[in-house]
Amino acid sequence: MRLTQHPIIQFKRDKKIKFYFEGQEFLAYEGETVAAALIASGIKVFRYSRRHKRPRGFFCAIGKCSSCLMEIDGIPNQMTCIRLVKEGMQVKRQEI
């Protein structure tokens, strides 16, 4: 689900790295955000709304909303849209 061609932007793909989402191993490219790696891996639900438990997905992509907040390496409330994925990173959904 990654973009591979674009009429204006060129995509530089750095080396592949492994990260974990809710215990499952996924591959990402060094230099991409956690959110981009999740979306490319087919993960569309980033969290659930507090009141109605409705699924929430990727929204603003610039760190201005709370739709992409997840727990990363045991630290809650990390904005996955601006946080770069790292080798061995542990990511999971959280209750907000």
VEXDREN-844565 format. One record per residue: z negated, x, y negated of N, C-alpha, C in turn; residue in one letter. Coordinates in pm, 1 decimal, decimal comma. Layout:
      n_w      n_u      n_v     ca_w     ca_u     ca_v      c_w      c_u      c_v residu
        Z        X        Y        Z        X        Y        Z        X        Y      a
...
This chain:
      n_w      n_u      n_v     ca_w     ca_u     ca_v      c_w      c_u      c_v residu
      0,0     80,8    119,8      0,0      0,0      0,0      0,0     85,8   -127,2      m
     23,8    214,3   -115,4     34,2    299,3   -233,9    174,0    287,4   -293,1      r
    182,1    294,6   -424,1    312,8    303,6   -489,2    371,9    440,4   -456,7      l
    495,4    441,7   -421,5    560,4    569,0   -392,3    672,3    600,0   -491,1      t
    727,8    495,7   -552,6    833,8    515,2   -650,7    807,9    429,1   -772,4      q
    842,9    484,2   -887,8    826,5    413,8  -1013,7    934,6    465,9  -1107,4      h
    993,0    382,0  -1192,7   1101,5    428,8  -1279,0   1058,2    528,5  -1386,8      p
    929,4    533,0  -1420,1    882,6    620,1  -1527,8    780,2    723,3  -1478,3      i
    686,1    680,8  -1397,2    575,7    765,3  -1353,2    612,5    839,5  -1225,2      i
    573,8    966,8  -1219,0    588,0   1042,6  -1095,4    450,1   1058,5  -1033,8      q
    441,8   1038,2   -903,9    314,0   1045,1   -835,6    299,0   1179,7   -766,1      f
    200,5   1254,9   -807,8    168,5   1381,6   -743,2     62,9   1353,2   -637,4      k
     91,2   1386,0   -515,8     -2,8   1363,8   -407,4    -66,1   1496,4   -368,5      r
   -195,9   1509,2   -393,4   -268,7   1628,4   -353,0   -300,5   1619,2   -204,3      d
   -385,9   1705,9   -156,3   -413,4   1707,5    -12,1   -487,8   1581,8     32,2      k
   -468,6   1547,4    159,1   -537,5   1430,9    216,0   -681,9   1466,4    247,2      k
   -770,0   1370,9    220,0   -911,9   1388,1    249,7   -963,9   1263,0    319,7      i
  -1076,7   1277,0    388,0  -1139,8   1163,6    455,8  -1256,5   1112,4    372,9      k
  -1269,7    980,8    369,0  -1388,9    918,6    312,0  -1424,0    801,1    401,1      f
  -1540,9    744,6    379,8  -1589,5    637,4    466,8  -1622,7    513,7    384,9      y
  -1572,4    401,3    431,1  -1604,8    273,6    369,1  -1675,3    188,4    472,6      f
  -1800,5    158,4    444,6  -1885,5     79,7    533,8  -1879,1    132,8    677,2      e
  -1884,9    266,6    686,9  -1891,2    333,7    815,5  -1757,6    362,1    881,2      g
  -1649,8    308,8    826,6  -1517,5    329,8    885,6  -1443,8    440,0    809,6      q
  -1379,9    530,4    881,8  -1308,7    641,8    820,9  -1173,6    598,2    764,5      e
  -1143,3    647,2    644,0  -1015,1    622,1    577,9   -962,2    752,5    521,3      f
   -833,0    756,5    494,6   -771,2    872,1    430,3   -738,1    838,4    286,0      l
   -751,6    939,0    201,0   -717,8    925,3     59,2   -651,1   1054,6     16,2      a
   -601,4   1055,7   -104,4   -547,2   1178,1   -161,7   -645,4   1230,4   -265,3      y
   -671,2   1359,0   -259,9   -757,0   1422,0   -358,5   -701,1   1392,2   -497,2      e
   -786,9   1354,0   -590,0   -742,7   1323,7   -726,0   -722,9   1176,5   -754,5      g
   -731,0   1090,3   -652,0   -718,4    947,2   -679,5   -857,7    884,1   -685,8      e
   -865,4    769,4   -750,4   -994,6    703,5   -763,7  -1034,2    636,7   -632,2      t
  -1163,0    608,8   -621,0  -1213,8    538,6   -503,3  -1144,9    402,9   -491,7      v
  -1131,9    332,2   -603,8  -1067,4    200,4   -601,9   -923,5    209,7   -552,5      a
   -848,5    307,5   -599,9   -708,9    324,0   -556,8   -702,2    352,8   -407,5      a
   -792,3    436,2   -358,9   -795,2    468,8   -216,2   -830,3    346,2   -132,3      a
   -923,2    264,8   -181,4   -960,2    142,9   -108,7   -844,1     44,1   -104,3      l
   -781,5     22,6   -216,6   -669,1    -70,7   -222,2   -555,9    -22,3   -131,3      i
   -526,8    107,2   -136,2   -421,8    162,9    -51,0   -456,2    149,2     97,2      a
   -585,3    140,6    127,5   -631,3    125,1    265,9   -641,8    -21,0    307,6      s
   -604,1   -111,6    217,8   -604,2   -253,9    251,4   -732,7   -327,4    218,3      g
   -826,4   -261,9    149,7   -952,4   -326,4    110,3   -928,3   -400,1    -20,7      i
   -940,3   -531,6    -18,3   -915,2   -612,1   -138,1  -1042,5   -669,8   -198,0      k
  -1146,7   -685,1   -117,8  -1273,1   -741,4   -166,6  -1369,6   -627,2   -194,5      v
  -1406,5   -611,9   -320,4  -1496,4   -504,8   -360,7  -1641,9   -550,1   -364,8      f
  -1662,1   -675,3   -392,5  -1798,1   -730,1   -394,1  -1789,0   -881,1   -387,2      r
  -1905,3   -947,2   -384,6  -1912,0  -1094,0   -384,2  -1998,5  -1137,1   -501,1      y
  -1959,6  -1247,6   -565,3  -2036,8  -1295,9   -679,3  -2176,9  -1334,3   -634,2      s
  -2270,4  -1316,2   -723,5  -2410,8  -1338,7   -690,3  -2440,1  -1485,7   -660,5      r
  -2397,5  -1572,8   -747,4  -2433,2  -1713,8   -734,7  -2358,4  -1784,9   -622,3      r
  -2226,9  -1772,4   -621,5  -2146,5  -1850,7   -527,5  -2092,0  -1769,7   -408,9      h
  -2121,3  -1638,9   -408,3  -2076,6  -1550,5   -299,1  -1924,3  -1550,5   -282,6      k
  -1853,8  -1563,1   -393,2  -1707,4  -1559,9   -390,3  -1660,1  -1414,6   -395,5      r
  -1549,9  -1384,4   -327,3  -1500,0  -1247,0   -327,4  -1447,3  -1205,0   -464,4      p
  -1474,5  -1080,8   -497,3  -1426,5  -1021,4   -622,2  -1345,8   -898,2   -586,6      r
  -1235,9   -879,3   -657,1  -1149,9   -764,8   -630,4  -1136,5   -675,0   -750,9      g
  -1040,5   -589,4   -744,2  -1010,5   -494,2   -850,1   -965,6   -571,5   -973,8      f
  -1012,8   -533,9  -1093,3   -978,0   -611,6  -1211,5   -926,9   -524,9  -1327,2      f
  -1013,6   -456,5  -1399,9   -970,2   -393,5  -1524,8   -914,0   -252,0  -1508,3      c
   -963,4   -177,7  -1412,3   -917,5    -40,9  -1382,6   -950,0     62,2  -1490,8      a
  -1037,3     29,6  -1585,1  -1072,1    125,5  -1691,1  -1223,1    136,6  -1714,9      i
  -1303,4     81,1  -1625,3  -1447,9     95,3  -1637,2  -1514,8      3,4  -1737,9      g
  -1453,6   -110,8  -1767,9  -1510,2   -202,1  -1867,2  -1568,3   -329,9  -1807,9      k
  -1547,0   -352,2  -1678,9  -1601,9   -473,4  -1616,7  -1693,1   -431,1  -1500,9      c
  -1740,8   -524,8  -1424,7  -1828,3   -491,1  -1311,9  -1767,9   -530,4  -1177,6      s
  -1641,0   -561,9  -1176,1  -1577,9   -608,3  -1052,4  -1571,4   -502,0   -943,2      s
  -1566,9   -375,9   -979,7  -1548,7   -270,2   -880,0  -1676,8   -195,5   -845,1      c
  -1792,1   -243,1   -890,9  -1916,7   -171,7   -863,3  -1946,4   -167,1   -714,3      l
  -1975,6    -46,9   -665,4  -2010,7    -26,6   -525,3  -2116,9     82,4   -515,8      m
  -2173,3     94,7   -398,5  -2267,7    202,8   -371,8  -2188,6    321,2   -318,7      e
  -2205,0    436,5   -383,1  -2136,1    558,6   -340,8  -2239,6    666,3   -312,5      i
  -2236,9    716,4   -191,7  -2331,7    818,9   -147,4  -2475,9    780,5   -177,5      d
  -2506,9    654,1   -154,7  -2642,7    604,2   -171,0  -2681,8    567,0   -313,0      g
  -2591,8    583,2   -408,2  -2621,2    551,5   -548,8  -2549,8    421,4   -584,4      i
  -2625,8    315,8   -622,0  -2563,4    187,0   -654,1  -2495,6    186,5   -791,2      p
  -2418,0     81,8   -814,5  -2354,3     53,2   -943,8  -2257,0    161,1   -990,7      n
  -2181,9    216,8   -897,9  -2080,2    316,1   -932,2  -1947,2    245,3   -956,8      q
  -1883,2    277,8  -1067,0  -1753,6    218,0  -1100,1  -1644,5    289,9  -1021,8      m
  -1594,6    223,4   -919,2  -1497,0    286,1   -831,3  -1361,1    305,6   -896,8      t
  -1336,4    236,9  -1007,4  -1207,3    249,8  -1075,4  -1195,4    379,3  -1154,7      c
  -1307,7    443,9  -1185,1  -1302,6    568,3  -1261,8  -1364,5    685,8  -1187,0      i
  -1420,7    661,2  -1070,9  -1482,7    766,3   -989,6  -1380,3    821,1   -890,6      r
  -1363,1    952,8   -889,4  -1266,6   1014,8   -798,5  -1324,3   1024,0   -657,5      l
  -1239,0    997,9   -560,0  -1279,2   1005,1   -420,2  -1298,5   1152,6   -381,4      v
  -1399,8   1178,5   -299,5  -1430,6   1313,6   -253,1  -1437,0   1315,4   -101,0      k
  -1413,8   1431,4    -44,1  -1421,0   1450,2    100,1  -1558,3   1407,8    152,2      e
  -1558,8   1320,4    254,1  -1683,4   1278,0    317,3  -1762,6   1172,4    242,5      g
  -1712,1   1125,2    129,8  -1782,5   1026,8     47,7  -1811,6    899,7    129,3      m
  -1931,6    845,5    111,0  -1973,5    721,6    176,8  -1974,0    609,3     73,6      q
  -1891,7    508,5     97,4  -1877,5    396,5      2,6  -1910,4    267,6     75,4      v
  -1984,1    179,4      5,9  -2007,3     47,9     64,2  -2028,7    -56,4    -44,9      k
  -2005,1   -181,5     -5,2  -2027,2   -291,9    -99,4  -2177,5   -304,9   -123,7      r
  -2210,6   -365,6   -235,1  -2351,7   -386,7   -267,5  -2372,1   -527,2   -317,6      q
  -2494,0   -572,4   -311,7  -2531,4   -702,2   -371,2  -2553,6   -677,8   -518,9      e
  -2488,0   -756,4   -602,3  -2505,3   -741,3   -746,8  -2578,3   -860,6   -801,8      i
